Amino acid sequence: MDKVKDIGRSKWFALGAISLAAIAFSLDLTVLNLALPNISTALHASTSQLQWIVDSYALVLAALTLPAGLLGDRYGRKKFLLIALLLFGIASGVCAYSTSVGMLIAARVALGVGAAFILPLALSTVPVFFNNDERPKAIALLMGGVFLAYPLGPILGGFLLTHYWWGSVFLINVPIVLLALVVIAILLPESKSSVRHKIDVWGIVLSVLGLTGVTYGAIQAESKGWASMQVVFSLIAGAVLLALFVLWEKRKMQRKESPLVDLNLFRNAEFTWGTLLATLVTFCMFGLLFCLPQYLEDVQGKNALGAGYLLLPMVGGLVVGSVIATKVVKKIGEKISVALGFAIIATGLIIGTGTALHATDTFIVLWVGIVGIGLGFAIPSAMNAALGALTPERSGVGSSLVTAIRQVGGTLGVAILGTLLGESYRSKLKLAGLPSQVTEAVRSSVTGGVNVAHKLVSTELLQNVRTAFVHGMAVLLWVCAGIAVVSVVLALIFLPNKHATPTGKKVKLS
């Protein structure tokens, strides 16, 4: 079953519906952070409870991504995608009308279960229904839905929180999910592997526990620091379990049994380097999304709505870049397209390092738009390299592996970049003479520093806090630009130029 299924033009409408599901998947992350202060007041949630409202979703998402692909391959990708969307929609409704913290956390866990299936199964349809020529456009459409949610989240969330109660931010998902359910049910054919592989129970257990450990450690590092015993133990335990997972999968392969993940996939340069480069571009993008909203809101004093508007150029640039890339990739090949994308990203980020305390909106729109164009070149081409190496037989597991690696990479990226930003910010603070409690609040974050400065009516402290954050943001953007430059080199050296030459062989997963 290596041939792509031809279902005519209906696949594009079905992909549009799947992209809507991807928007709902990403919107949930962006709007929740805006609603946390309102949730804290309405449900009397403590800081630790608020953290679990956020983290429960991320942990379940990381843990179940790999098993999701296996179940889709075995029992039907459309079937599990529909079940996941239904669960996601219902859980969104429960979140909206939760009357206690425990109820909200439980609903968030259910939401995470649904999300763990949505993106990998959405990606798994691409190798099944789209050929080599169509695949870059399909991936661009799908990933465009994921990234569209990042600026839309603050805009929609800010509007709803201004006019309605906190639960309304979760109801954004419901009409999107309903529309996706109807269109996918009607237009997307069922697909599954023709070979009934045995379920690798120990592989699932080890991967779930390992991914959970690494993800939990990275999440906790943001608040407790990398030296915390809880963080160190979680990261080491997760890494050991993932190492055991790899050894177990090797053993399964040697015995000619069905592994959860066929490690031979990593012998394919397209998959390995496509996945790695897709993860690195996520790393760079998360760095931008982590610091820029804080700069716009805490340094420039804009509200969430205004900050969201200034992130829109990233999506506009991504659309422009994707359209150009899908047209020229056949001529220049994926290697050049990815390398060019990272070069453009690096250019935008380097310009962004010059963002001053009172930078104009025009300047911000310029460099954020340039980064967006780079993302439009790099993301679809890197993802196409990875997904193009998969056969339709087990596209679910392969897509889940790509998603899991990007998810963990993104989580670690936010933790590492968050630490870098925090340390750089604190290095420029001048807090001599302030009480210890006040000092701790200022050092904790730029938001805390700005709040303290306003309460003390101290123009000098406010200026120092904001200047310190601008310095930290510049350091972070320089690091992300450096990663982008290294990625240019990696792409040019290691990524095969698949579409500039006859189509290469796909990896046949066992």
C-alpha positions as CSV (number, residue, x, y, z in Angstrom):
1,M,0.0,0.0,0.0
2,D,2.7,2.4,-1.0
3,K,0.7,4.3,-3.5
4,V,-1.1,7.5,-2.7
5,K,-4.9,7.2,-2.7
6,D,-6.5,9.4,-5.3
7,I,-9.8,10.9,-3.9
8,G,-10.0,13.9,-6.2
9,R,-10.5,17.5,-5.1
10,S,-12.5,16.5,-2.0
11,K,-9.2,15.9,-0.2
12,W,-8.4,19.6,-0.2
13,F,-11.7,20.5,1.4
14,A,-11.1,17.7,4.0
15,L,-7.6,19.1,4.6
16,G,-9.2,22.5,5.1
17,A,-11.4,21.0,7.9
18,I,-8.3,19.3,9.4
19,S,-6.6,22.7,9.4
20,L,-9.5,24.1,11.4
21,A,-8.9,21.3,13.9
22,A,-5.2,22.4,14.0
23,I,-6.3,26.0,14.7
24,A,-8.5,24.8,17.7
25,F,-5.5,22.7,18.9
26,S,-3.2,25.8,19.0
27,L,-5.8,28.4,20.1
28,D,-6.3,26.5,23.3
29,L,-2.7,27.1,24.4
30,T,-2.7,30.8,23.6
31,V,-6.0,31.9,25.1
32,L,-5.6,30.0,28.4
33,N,-2.7,32.1,29.5
34,L,-4.8,35.2,29.1
35,A,-7.6,33.8,31.2
36,L,-5.5,32.6,34.1
37,P,-5.9,35.7,36.3
38,N,-9.7,35.6,35.7
39,I,-9.8,31.8,36.5
40,S,-7.7,32.5,39.7
41,T,-10.3,35.0,40.9
42,A,-13.4,33.1,39.9
43,L,-12.4,29.6,41.1
44,H,-10.1,30.8,44.0
45,A,-7.2,28.9,42.4
46,S,-3.8,29.0,44.0
47,T,-0.6,29.5,42.0
48,S,0.2,25.8,42.0
49,Q,-3.3,24.9,40.9
50,L,-3.0,27.4,38.0
51,Q,0.2,25.7,37.0
52,W,-1.5,22.3,37.0
53,I,-4.3,23.8,34.8
54,V,-1.7,24.6,32.2
55,D,0.7,21.6,32.7
56,S,-1.9,18.8,32.9
57,Y,-2.7,19.5,29.2
58,A,1.0,19.6,28.1
59,L,1.9,16.4,30.0
60,V,-1.0,14.3,28.5
61,L,-0.3,15.7,25.1
62,A,3.4,14.7,25.3
63,A,2.7,11.3,26.8
64,L,0.0,10.1,24.3
65,T,1.3,11.4,21.0
66,L,3.2,8.2,20.0
67,P,0.4,5.7,20.9
68,A,-2.1,8.0,19.0
69,G,-0.3,7.3,15.7
70,L,-0.2,3.5,16.4
71,L,-3.9,3.4,17.1
72,G,-4.7,5.4,14.0
73,D,-2.6,3.1,11.8
74,R,-4.1,0.0,13.3
75,Y,-7.8,0.8,13.6
76,G,-8.4,3.8,11.3
77,R,-7.0,7.3,11.1
78,K,-10.3,9.0,10.3
79,K,-12.1,7.1,13.0
80,F,-9.7,8.2,15.7
81,L,-9.4,11.7,14.4
82,L,-13.2,12.1,14.6
83,I,-13.2,10.6,18.2
84,A,-10.4,13.0,19.2
85,L,-12.2,16.0,17.8
86,L,-15.5,15.0,19.5
87,L,-13.6,14.6,22.8
88,F,-11.8,17.9,22.3
89,G,-15.1,19.7,21.7
90,I,-16.9,18.2,24.7
91,A,-13.9,18.8,27.0
92,S,-13.8,22.5,25.8
93,G,-17.4,22.9,26.8
94,V,-16.7,21.3,30.2
95,C,-13.7,23.6,30.7
96,A,-15.9,26.6,30.0
97,Y,-18.5,25.7,32.6
98,S,-16.2,24.2,35.2
99,T,-17.3,25.2,38.8
100,S,-14.1,24.0,40.6
101,V,-10.4,23.8,40.0
102,G,-10.5,20.0,40.1
103,M,-13.2,19.9,37.4
104,L,-11.2,22.3,35.2
105,I,-8.0,20.2,35.6
106,A,-9.9,17.0,34.8
107,A,-11.4,18.7,31.7
108,R,-7.9,19.9,30.7
109,V,-6.6,16.3,30.9
110,A,-9.4,15.2,28.6
111,L,-8.6,18.1,26.3
112,G,-5.0,16.9,26.2
113,V,-6.0,13.4,25.3
114,G,-8.0,14.7,22.3
115,A,-5.1,17.1,21.3
116,A,-2.6,14.2,21.4
117,F,-4.5,12.5,18.5
118,I,-5.4,15.6,16.4
119,L,-2.1,16.9,15.1
120,P,-0.3,13.6,14.4
121,L,-3.4,12.0,12.8
122,A,-3.9,15.2,10.8
123,L,-0.3,15.0,9.5
124,S,-0.7,11.3,8.9
125,T,-3.3,11.9,6.2
126,V,-0.8,13.9,4.1
127,P,1.4,10.9,2.9
128,V,-1.7,8.9,2.3
129,F,-3.7,11.3,0.1
130,F,-1.2,13.7,-1.3
131,N,1.5,13.0,-3.9
132,N,5.0,14.5,-3.9
133,D,3.9,17.6,-5.9
134,E,0.9,18.3,-3.7
135,R,2.5,17.5,-0.4
136,P,4.3,20.9,0.2
137,K,1.1,22.8,-0.4
138,A,-0.9,20.5,1.9
139,I,1.7,20.8,4.7
140,A,1.8,24.6,4.3
141,L,-2.0,24.7,4.7
142,L,-2.0,22.4,7.7
143,M,0.9,24.1,9.5
144,G,-0.5,27.5,8.6
145,G,-3.5,26.6,10.7
146,V,-1.3,25.8,13.6
147,F,0.6,29.0,13.5
148,L,-2.4,31.2,12.7
149,A,-3.7,30.6,16.2
150,Y,-0.7,32.3,17.9
151,P,-1.7,35.9,17.1
152,L,-5.4,35.1,16.9
153,G,-5.4,33.7,20.4
154,P,-4.6,37.1,22.1
155,I,-6.9,39.0,19.8
156,L,-10.0,36.7,20.3
157,G,-9.1,36.0,23.9
158,G,-8.7,39.6,24.7
159,F,-12.0,40.5,23.1
160,L,-13.9,37.7,24.9
161,L,-12.4,38.4,28.3
162,T,-13.3,42.0,28.0
163,H,-16.9,41.4,27.2
164,Y,-17.7,37.9,28.6
165,W,-16.8,35.5,31.4
166,W,-13.5,33.5,31.5
167,G,-15.1,30.3,30.2
168,S,-15.9,31.9,26.9
169,V,-12.3,31.5,25.7
170,F,-12.8,27.7,25.7
171,L,-16.0,28.0,23.7
172,I,-14.0,29.3,20.7
173,N,-13.1,25.7,20.0
174,V,-16.6,24.3,19.8
175,P,-17.9,25.7,16.5
176,I,-14.5,25.1,14.9
177,V,-14.6,21.5,16.0
178,L,-18.2,21.0,14.9
179,L,-17.5,22.2,11.4
180,A,-14.3,20.1,11.2
181,L,-16.3,17.0,12.4
182,V,-18.9,17.4,9.7
183,V,-16.6,18.1,6.8
184,I,-14.1,15.3,7.7
185,A,-16.9,12.8,8.3
186,I,-18.3,13.5,4.8
187,L,-15.2,14.1,2.7
188,L,-12.2,12.2,4.2
189,P,-12.1,8.5,3.4
190,E,-11.0,6.0,6.1
191,S,-7.4,4.8,5.9
192,K,-5.4,2.3,7.9
193,S,-2.5,-0.1,7.6
194,S,-3.3,-3.3,5.7
195,V,-1.0,-5.2,8.1
196,R,-2.3,-5.8,11.6
197,H,0.8,-5.0,13.7
198,K,0.8,-6.3,17.3
199,I,0.6,-3.6,19.9
200,D,4.0,-2.9,21.5
201,V,2.7,-2.6,25.1
202,W,6.2,-2.1,26.7
203,G,7.1,0.3,24.0
204,I,4.1,2.4,24.8
205,V,4.7,2.3,28.5
206,L,8.3,3.3,28.3
207,S,7.7,6.1,25.7
208,V,4.8,7.5,27.7
209,L,6.7,7.6,31.0
210,G,9.9,8.9,29.3
211,L,8.2,11.7,27.4
212,T,6.2,12.6,30.5
213,G,9.4,12.8,32.6
214,V,11.3,15.0,30.2
215,T,8.3,17.3,29.6
216,Y,7.5,17.6,33.3
217,G,11.2,18.4,34.1
218,A,11.3,21.1,31.4
219,I,8.1,22.7,32.6
220,Q,9.2,22.8,36.2
221,A,12.6,24.2,35.3
222,E,10.9,27.4,34.2
223,S,9.7,28.1,37.8
224,K,12.0,26.1,40.0
225,G,15.3,26.4,38.1
226,W,17.5,23.7,36.5
227,A,19.3,22.9,39.8
228,S,16.1,21.9,41.5
229,M,16.3,18.2,42.6
230,Q,12.7,17.7,41.3
231,V,13.7,19.0,37.9
232,V,17.0,17.1,37.7
233,F,15.4,13.8,38.8
234,S,12.5,14.2,36.4
235,L,14.8,15.0,33.4
236,I,17.2,12.1,34.2
237,A,14.4,9.6,34.8
238,G,12.8,10.6,31.6
239,A,16.0,10.4,29.6
240,V,16.8,6.9,31.1
241,L,13.3,5.7,30.3
242,L,13.6,6.9,26.7
243,A,17.0,5.2,26.4
244,L,15.4,2.0,27.6
245,F,12.6,2.6,25.1
246,V,15.2,2.7,22.3
247,L,16.9,-0.5,23.5
248,W,13.5,-2.2,23.7
249,E,12.6,-1.1,20.2
250,K,16.0,-2.4,18.9
251,R,15.3,-5.8,20.5
252,K,11.8,-6.0,19.0
253,M,13.3,-5.3,15.5
254,Q,16.0,-7.9,16.0
255,R,13.4,-10.5,16.8
256,K,11.4,-9.5,13.7
257,E,8.5,-8.3,16.0
258,S,6.4,-5.2,15.6
259,P,8.0,-2.2,17.3
260,L,6.1,0.9,18.2
261,V,8.7,2.9,16.3
262,D,10.9,1.4,13.6
263,L,14.3,2.9,14.3
264,N,15.4,2.2,10.7
265,L,13.5,5.4,9.9
266,F,16.4,7.4,11.3
267,R,18.6,5.9,8.7
268,N,16.7,8.0,6.2
269,A,18.4,11.4,5.9
270,E,15.2,13.1,4.7
271,F,13.3,12.0,7.8
272,T,16.1,12.6,10.3
273,W,17.2,16.0,9.2
274,G,13.7,17.1,8.2
275,T,12.5,16.3,11.7
276,L,15.5,17.9,13.4
277,L,15.3,21.1,11.3
278,A,11.5,21.3,11.8
279,T,12.2,21.1,15.6
280,L,14.9,23.8,15.3
281,V,12.6,26.2,13.5
282,T,10.0,25.6,16.2
283,F,12.7,26.4,18.8
284,C,13.4,29.8,17.0
285,M,9.7,30.6,16.7
286,F,8.9,29.8,20.3
287,G,11.8,32.1,21.3
288,L,10.1,35.0,19.4
289,L,6.7,34.2,20.8
290,F,8.0,33.9,24.3
291,C,9.6,37.3,24.5
292,L,7.8,39.6,22.1
293,P,4.4,39.6,23.8
294,Q,6.1,40.4,27.1
295,Y,7.9,43.3,25.4
296,L,4.8,44.6,23.8
297,E,2.6,44.4,26.9
298,D,5.1,45.1,29.8
299,V,7.6,47.4,28.1
300,Q,5.4,49.2,25.6
301,G,2.3,49.0,27.7
302,K,0.0,47.6,25.0
303,N,-3.0,45.3,25.9
304,A,-3.3,41.7,24.8
305,L,-5.3,42.8,21.8
306,G,-2.7,45.3,20.6
307,A,0.1,42.7,21.1
308,G,-1.9,40.2,19.1
309,Y,-2.3,42.6,16.2
310,L,1.5,43.1,16.0
311,L,2.0,39.3,15.8
312,L,-0.2,39.1,12.8
313,P,2.7,40.1,10.4
314,M,4.3,36.8,11.3
315,V,1.3,34.9,10.0
316,G,1.1,37.2,6.9
317,G,4.8,36.6,6.2
318,L,4.4,32.8,6.8
319,V,1.5,32.8,4.2
320,V,3.6,34.7,1.6
321,G,6.7,32.6,2.3
322,S,4.7,29.3,2.0
323,V,3.1,30.4,-1.3
324,I,6.4,31.3,-2.8
325,A,8.2,28.2,-1.4
326,T,5.5,25.7,-2.7
327,K,6.0,27.3,-6.2
328,V,9.8,27.3,-6.3
329,V,10.7,24.2,-4.3
330,K,10.5,22.0,-7.4
331,K,13.2,24.1,-9.0
332,I,15.5,24.8,-6.0
333,G,14.8,21.6,-4.0
334,E,14.0,21.2,-0.3
335,K,17.6,21.6,0.8
336,I,17.8,25.2,-0.6
337,S,14.3,26.1,0.4
338,V,14.9,25.1,4.1
339,A,18.3,26.8,4.1
340,L,16.9,30.0,2.6
341,G,14.1,29.9,5.1
342,F,16.5,29.8,8.0
343,A,18.7,32.5,6.5
344,I,15.6,34.8,6.2
345,I,14.6,33.9,9.8
346,A,18.2,34.8,11.0
347,T,18.0,38.1,9.2
348,G,14.7,39.0,10.8
349,L,15.9,38.0,14.3
350,I,19.2,40.0,13.9
351,I,17.2,43.0,12.9
352,G,14.9,42.3,15.9
353,T,17.9,42.5,18.3
354,G,17.9,46.2,17.6
355,T,14.4,46.7,19.1
356,A,14.7,49.6,21.5
357,L,12.7,50.6,24.5
358,H,10.4,52.8,22.4
359,A,10.6,51.0,19.0
360,T,7.9,51.9,16.5
361,D,5.2,49.6,15.4
362,T,6.5,49.9,11.9
363,F,9.9,48.6,12.9
364,I,8.4,45.6,14.8
365,V,6.1,44.8,11.9
366,L,9.1,44.8,9.5
367,W,11.3,42.3,11.4
368,V,8.4,40.1,12.6
369,G,7.2,39.9,9.0
370,I,10.6,38.9,7.7
371,V,10.8,36.1,10.3
372,G,7.3,35.0,9.1
373,I,8.5,34.8,5.5
374,G,11.4,32.6,6.7
375,L,9.1,30.4,8.6
376,G,7.0,30.0,5.4
377,F,10.0,28.7,3.5
378,A,11.5,26.5,6.3
379,I,8.5,24.8,8.0
380,P,6.6,23.3,5.0
381,S,9.9,22.2,3.3
382,A,11.3,20.6,6.5
383,M,8.1,18.9,7.3
384,N,7.7,17.7,3.8
385,A,11.2,16.2,3.9
386,A,10.2,14.3,7.1
387,L,6.7,13.2,6.0
388,G,7.8,12.4,2.5
389,A,10.0,9.6,3.8
390,L,6.9,7.8,5.3
391,T,4.9,5.1,3.5
392,P,1.1,5.3,3.8
393,E,1.2,2.0,5.7
394,R,2.3,3.5,9.0
395,S,2.1,7.2,8.4
396,G,0.3,7.6,11.8
397,V,3.3,6.3,13.8
398,G,5.8,8.3,11.7
399,S,3.8,11.5,12.0
400,S,3.4,10.9,15.7
401,L,7.2,10.5,16.1
402,V,7.7,13.8,14.2
403,T,5.1,15.5,16.4
404,A,6.5,14.1,19.7
405,I,10.1,15.2,18.9
406,R,8.9,18.7,18.0
407,Q,6.7,18.8,21.1
408,V,9.5,17.9,23.5
409,G,11.9,20.1,21.6
410,G,9.5,23.0,21.8
411,T,9.0,22.5,25.6
412,L,12.7,22.3,26.3
413,G,13.2,25.3,24.0
414,V,10.8,27.5,26.0
415,A,12.4,26.4,29.3
416,I,16.0,27.0,28.1
417,L,15.2,30.3,26.4
418,G,13.0,31.4,29.3
419,T,16.0,30.7,31.7
420,L,18.3,32.6,29.3
421,L,15.9,35.6,29.1
422,G,15.4,35.6,32.9
423,E,19.1,35.5,33.7
424,S,19.9,38.2,31.2
425,Y,17.1,40.4,32.5
426,R,18.2,40.0,36.1
427,S,21.8,40.8,35.2
428,K,20.9,44.4,34.3
429,L,18.6,45.2,37.3
430,K,19.7,47.8,39.8
431,L,17.8,47.0,43.0
432,A,20.1,48.4,45.8
433,G,18.1,49.9,48.7
434,L,14.8,48.0,47.9
435,P,13.2,45.7,50.5
436,S,13.8,41.9,49.9
437,Q,10.2,41.1,49.2
438,V,10.1,43.9,46.6
439,T,13.4,42.8,45.1
440,E,12.2,39.2,44.7
441,A,9.0,40.4,42.9
442,V,11.1,42.5,40.5
443,R,13.6,39.7,39.8
444,S,10.9,37.2,39.1
445,S,9.7,38.7,35.8
446,V,9.3,41.9,33.9
447,T,5.6,41.8,34.7
448,G,6.4,41.7,38.4
449,G,8.9,44.5,38.0
450,V,6.5,46.7,36.2
451,N,3.8,46.1,38.8
452,V,6.2,47.0,41.6
453,A,7.4,50.1,39.9
454,H,3.8,51.3,39.4
455,K,2.9,50.6,43.0
456,L,6.0,52.5,44.2
457,V,5.4,55.3,41.6
458,S,9.1,54.9,40.7
459,T,9.9,56.2,37.2
460,E,13.5,55.2,37.8
461,L,12.7,51.6,38.7
462,L,10.2,51.3,35.8
463,Q,12.9,52.5,33.3
464,N,15.4,50.1,34.8
465,V,13.1,47.1,34.6
466,R,12.1,47.8,31.0
467,T,15.6,48.5,29.9
468,A,16.8,45.2,31.5
469,F,14.1,43.3,29.7
470,V,15.0,44.8,26.3
471,H,18.6,43.7,27.0
472,G,17.4,40.1,27.8
473,M,15.2,40.0,24.7
474,A,18.1,41.0,22.5
475,V,20.3,38.2,24.0
476,L,17.5,35.7,23.4
477,L,17.0,36.9,19.8
478,W,20.8,36.7,19.1
479,V,20.8,33.1,20.4
480,C,17.8,32.2,18.2
481,A,19.5,33.9,15.2
482,G,22.6,31.8,15.9
483,I,20.5,28.6,15.9
484,A,19.0,29.7,12.6
485,V,22.5,30.2,11.1
486,V,23.6,26.8,12.3
487,S,20.4,25.4,10.8
488,V,21.4,26.9,7.4
489,V,24.6,25.0,7.5
490,L,23.0,21.7,8.7
491,A,20.4,21.9,5.9
492,L,23.0,22.5,3.2
493,I,25.3,19.7,4.4
494,F,22.9,17.0,5.5
495,L,19.4,17.5,4.0
496,P,19.0,15.7,0.6
497,N,17.8,17.8,-2.3
498,K,14.9,15.5,-2.9
499,H,12.8,17.6,-5.3
500,A,15.7,18.8,-7.3
501,T,16.4,15.2,-8.4
502,P,14.2,12.2,-9.1
503,T,12.1,11.2,-6.1
504,G,14.0,9.2,-3.6
505,K,12.9,5.9,-2.0
506,K,10.6,6.0,1.0
507,V,11.4,4.1,4.1
508,K,9.3,1.0,4.5
509,L,8.3,0.7,8.1
510,S,8.0,-2.8,9.4
